[in-house]
Amino acid sequence: MQLTVVGCGDAFGAGNRLQTAYFVRAKSSTVLIDCGATTLIGLQRLGLSPNDIDTVFVSHLHGDHIGGLPWLLIHAKYVGMRTRPLVIVGPETIEERFVTLTEAVYPGTLDSGINFDLIFVEHKKHVPFDRNGVTVTPFEVYHPSGAQPHALRFDIEGKVVSFTGDTGWVEVLPEVSRDADLFICECFQYDHKMPMHLDYKTIDENYERLLAKRVLLTHMGQEMLDARSQVDLTRYALAEDGMKIDL
């Protein structure tokens, strides 16, 4: 199984990084974790086919995590000529938000029809969702975004990949990360504490509680990017667009 970092940037493009998207290819299924506005560009730069994606899992409803969904749709309709189902799993109102967003940027695209089933599933707290050999369990976190945001814990072919989404520190995070083969942890700030984002100092203070095999810091803002030399690289890896991680 291989995870490719399509985009690891924040909402502001700090460090010229693309917005959040992780492409995970396993034997049983290929999934996309979040779909920021620049995702289609990132996939094509890396030679990854949007048509290979079986399921998109969305952590929360901010544009740098869902803004690429309309472009994924128009690629599927007009370029990929997709015919097999695409499943989008996300917070409550994910379908409503998708339709509103798509109609705003490409009016009439859905009304004119698509040649594949577009299926929406809403997260339910701590209730695992299974599809094509992938099980995801959502955990409630704190990041106001129009609907309850979630950290996501994936079990894929015996490997565990966990993702905080965007959030401040919440006590459920050690449960999300425990024994994960890869824990993808947002790290927007270096030492500036915010209720809705994580910072490196807070993460490091809680490192012994995470109990993950690997921790990948992502979604770094400019302050954090400027402080990269202060990161303990024996504990953490730093995400880069295009990074490939074998699991």
C-alpha positions as CSV (number, residue, x, y, z in Angstrom):
1,M,0.0,0.0,0.0
2,Q,1.3,3.4,-0.8
3,L,0.2,6.9,0.3
4,T,1.0,9.9,-1.9
5,V,0.9,13.4,-0.5
6,V,-0.9,15.3,-3.3
7,G,-1.1,18.4,-1.2
8,C,0.0,19.3,2.3
9,G,-0.4,23.0,2.5
10,D,-2.7,25.3,4.5
11,A,-5.6,27.4,3.2
12,F,-3.2,30.3,2.3
13,G,-0.7,28.5,0.1
14,A,2.1,28.9,2.5
15,G,5.4,27.6,1.1
16,N,3.8,27.4,-2.4
17,R,2.2,24.1,-1.3
18,L,-1.0,22.7,-2.7
19,Q,-4.0,22.2,-0.4
20,T,-4.8,19.0,1.5
21,A,-5.2,15.8,-0.3
22,Y,-3.8,12.3,0.3
23,F,-4.0,9.5,-2.4
24,V,-3.9,6.0,-1.0
25,R,-3.5,3.1,-3.3
26,A,-4.1,-0.4,-1.9
27,K,-4.8,-3.8,-3.5
28,S,-8.5,-3.6,-2.7
29,S,-9.2,0.0,-3.3
30,T,-7.9,3.5,-4.0
31,V,-9.1,6.3,-1.8
32,L,-8.6,10.1,-1.6
33,I,-8.4,11.7,1.9
34,D,-9.7,15.2,1.6
35,C,-9.9,17.1,-1.7
36,G,-8.6,20.7,-1.5
37,A,-9.2,23.1,-4.3
38,T,-5.8,22.3,-6.0
39,T,-6.3,18.5,-5.9
40,L,-6.9,17.9,-9.6
41,I,-3.7,19.9,-10.5
42,G,-1.7,17.9,-7.9
43,L,-3.0,14.5,-9.2
44,Q,-2.1,15.3,-12.8
45,R,1.4,16.6,-11.8
46,L,2.0,13.3,-10.1
47,G,0.6,11.1,-12.9
48,L,-2.2,9.9,-10.7
49,S,-5.6,9.2,-12.3
50,P,-8.7,10.7,-10.7
51,N,-10.6,7.8,-12.3
52,D,-8.8,5.3,-10.0
53,I,-10.4,6.9,-6.9
54,D,-13.1,4.7,-5.5
55,T,-14.0,6.8,-2.4
56,V,-13.3,10.3,-1.2
57,F,-13.2,10.7,2.6
58,V,-13.7,14.3,3.8
59,S,-12.6,15.4,7.3
60,H,-14.5,18.7,7.3
61,L,-16.2,21.2,5.1
62,H,-13.6,24.0,4.6
63,G,-12.7,24.9,1.0
64,D,-9.0,23.8,1.4
65,H,-10.4,20.3,2.1
66,I,-13.4,20.0,-0.2
67,G,-12.9,22.8,-2.8
68,G,-11.6,20.3,-5.4
69,L,-14.7,18.2,-5.5
70,P,-16.4,20.0,-8.4
71,W,-13.2,19.7,-10.4
72,L,-13.1,16.0,-9.6
73,L,-16.7,15.8,-10.9
74,I,-16.1,17.6,-14.2
75,H,-13.0,15.6,-14.9
76,A,-15.0,12.4,-14.3
77,K,-17.8,13.6,-16.6
78,Y,-15.9,15.2,-19.5
79,V,-12.3,13.8,-19.4
80,G,-12.3,10.5,-17.5
81,M,-15.7,9.5,-18.9
82,R,-16.3,7.7,-15.7
83,T,-19.0,5.0,-15.5
84,R,-18.3,3.3,-12.2
85,P,-19.6,4.7,-8.9
86,L,-17.8,7.4,-6.9
87,V,-18.5,7.5,-3.1
88,I,-18.0,10.7,-1.1
89,V,-18.0,10.2,2.7
90,G,-18.0,13.3,4.9
91,P,-19.7,15.3,7.7
92,E,-23.4,15.9,7.9
93,T,-24.6,18.0,4.9
94,I,-21.8,16.8,2.7
95,E,-24.2,16.2,-0.2
96,E,-25.9,19.6,0.2
97,R,-22.5,21.4,0.4
98,F,-21.2,19.5,-2.7
99,V,-24.3,20.4,-4.7
100,T,-24.2,24.1,-3.6
101,L,-20.5,24.3,-4.4
102,T,-20.8,22.6,-7.8
103,E,-23.7,24.7,-8.8
104,A,-21.8,27.9,-7.8
105,V,-18.8,27.1,-10.0
106,Y,-20.2,25.0,-12.8
107,P,-24.0,25.8,-13.0
108,G,-26.1,23.0,-14.6
109,T,-23.4,20.3,-14.5
110,L,-25.4,18.0,-12.3
111,D,-28.7,18.8,-14.0
112,S,-27.4,17.8,-17.3
113,G,-26.6,14.3,-16.0
114,I,-23.6,12.1,-15.3
115,N,-22.9,8.6,-16.4
116,F,-22.0,7.2,-13.0
117,D,-23.5,6.8,-9.6
118,L,-22.5,9.5,-7.2
119,I,-23.1,8.2,-3.6
120,F,-22.9,10.3,-0.4
121,V,-22.4,8.9,3.0
122,E,-22.4,10.9,6.3
123,H,-20.0,10.2,9.1
124,K,-21.4,8.9,12.3
125,K,-19.4,9.4,15.5
126,H,-17.3,6.3,16.3
127,V,-19.3,4.2,13.8
128,P,-17.0,2.4,11.3
129,F,-17.8,2.7,7.6
130,D,-16.7,-0.2,5.4
131,R,-16.3,-0.1,1.6
132,N,-14.0,-2.1,-0.7
133,G,-11.7,-3.4,2.0
134,V,-11.4,0.1,3.7
135,T,-12.8,0.7,7.1
136,V,-12.8,4.3,8.5
137,T,-13.9,5.4,12.0
138,P,-14.6,9.1,12.6
139,F,-13.8,10.9,15.8
140,E,-15.2,14.3,16.7
141,V,-12.7,17.1,16.9
142,Y,-12.8,20.9,17.2
143,H,-12.6,23.0,14.1
144,P,-15.8,25.1,13.3
145,S,-16.6,24.6,9.7
146,G,-20.4,24.4,9.2
147,A,-20.8,20.8,10.4
148,Q,-19.1,18.6,12.9
149,P,-15.5,18.0,11.8
150,H,-13.7,14.6,12.3
151,A,-10.4,13.0,12.7
152,L,-10.3,9.8,10.7
153,R,-8.8,6.4,11.5
154,F,-8.4,4.1,8.5
155,D,-7.9,0.3,8.6
156,I,-6.7,-0.7,5.1
157,E,-5.5,-4.3,4.5
158,G,-4.2,-4.6,8.1
159,K,-2.5,-1.2,8.1
160,V,-3.8,1.8,10.1
161,V,-3.5,5.4,8.8
162,S,-4.9,8.1,11.1
163,F,-5.5,11.7,10.2
164,T,-6.4,14.6,12.5
165,G,-8.1,16.7,9.9
166,D,-7.9,20.3,11.2
167,T,-8.4,20.7,14.9
168,G,-7.1,22.1,18.1
169,W,-5.9,19.7,20.8
170,V,-8.7,17.4,21.9
171,E,-8.3,14.4,24.2
172,V,-9.5,11.9,21.6
173,L,-6.4,12.4,19.5
174,P,-4.3,9.7,21.3
175,E,-7.1,7.3,20.6
176,V,-7.0,8.2,17.0
177,S,-3.2,7.8,16.7
178,R,-2.6,4.8,19.0
179,D,-0.7,2.0,17.1
180,A,-1.2,3.7,13.8
181,D,1.3,2.8,11.1
182,L,1.1,6.4,10.0
183,F,-0.4,9.3,12.0
184,I,-0.9,12.4,9.8
185,C,-1.1,15.3,12.1
186,E,-1.9,18.9,11.2
187,C,0.7,21.4,12.6
188,F,-0.4,24.8,11.5
189,Q,1.6,26.8,14.0
190,Y,5.0,26.4,15.8
191,D,4.2,27.7,19.3
192,H,1.2,29.9,18.9
193,K,-1.7,28.1,20.5
194,M,-5.1,28.3,18.8
195,P,-8.4,26.5,19.8
196,M,-9.0,25.3,16.3
197,H,-5.5,24.4,15.1
198,L,-2.6,22.4,16.4
199,D,0.9,23.7,17.0
200,Y,4.2,21.9,17.2
201,K,4.8,22.6,20.9
202,T,1.4,21.1,21.9
203,I,2.0,18.1,19.7
204,D,5.4,17.5,21.1
205,E,4.2,17.9,24.7
206,N,1.8,15.0,24.0
207,Y,4.1,12.9,21.8
208,E,4.5,10.1,24.3
209,R,0.7,9.7,24.4
210,L,0.3,9.3,20.6
211,L,1.9,5.9,20.4
212,A,2.0,5.9,16.6
213,K,4.7,4.2,14.6
214,R,5.3,7.2,12.4
215,V,4.0,10.8,12.8
216,L,3.8,13.0,9.7
217,L,3.4,16.7,10.3
218,T,1.3,18.5,7.7
219,H,-0.9,21.6,7.0
220,M,2.0,23.9,8.1
221,G,1.5,27.6,8.1
222,Q,4.3,30.1,7.4
223,E,5.3,30.4,11.0
224,M,5.7,26.6,11.3
225,L,7.5,26.4,8.0
226,D,10.0,29.0,9.2
227,A,10.6,27.0,12.3
228,R,11.2,23.6,10.6
229,S,14.8,23.5,11.9
230,Q,13.5,23.2,15.4
231,V,11.6,20.0,14.7
232,D,12.8,16.8,16.3
233,L,13.3,14.6,13.2
234,T,13.8,11.5,15.3
235,R,10.1,11.8,16.2
236,Y,8.5,13.4,13.2
237,A,8.6,13.5,9.4
238,L,7.6,16.7,7.6
239,A,5.1,16.4,4.7
240,E,6.0,17.7,1.3
241,D,3.9,17.7,-1.8
242,G,4.6,14.6,-3.9
243,M,6.0,12.6,-1.0
244,K,5.4,8.9,-1.3
245,I,5.1,6.7,1.8
246,D,5.1,2.9,1.6
247,L,3.1,1.1,4.3
